Amino acid sequence: MYFNQDMIKNMMDLLANPLFKKGFFDFFLKMQQEGIEPAKKFWNVTYDKDLFPNAPDMFEKMVDFYNVLGFVPHAKYDEVLKENEKLKEEIKFLRDTIKELQLTIFKEGGEKVQAAWGTIIDKHSEMNKEIGKNFFALFKQLHGSSE
């Protein structure tokens, strides 16, 4: 986007005209609120092309500048903002769901480990009782045979 001396002079002449100045700011406001195409339509419907012959070139440069800077209409910004909020809610829902799933898996896993540990302890106790019975039986036999 290059401005030569003639274009700058034409822009200054246009902006010196109060009617154009008002139209220019209306155009810019419309562009911010609704976008470039509705702003162009607004200008073409509202203002006579012969009244400001250099205006279309200036508006095209302004539209290029607007696009280069990455500006978006307010309506588009609001739409993206709502979508962002919706995505934040969905992310929160997914995080909560994953957290619940992890807790459930951890709880079930812990219960299984606890049940397995209980089974191991019970078997170990039974083995110790059996060893104790066998020891006492052997002791009785040894003690009973020595008498």
Buried (B, 14 or more C-beta within 10 A) or exposed (E): EEEEEEBEEBBEEBEEBEEBEEBBEBBBEBBBBBBBEBBBEBBEEEBEEEEBEBBEEBBEBBBEEBEEEEBBBBEEEEEEEEEEEEEEEEEEEEEEEEEEEEEEEEEEEEEEEEEEEEEEEEEEEEEEEEEEEEEEEEEEEEEEEEE
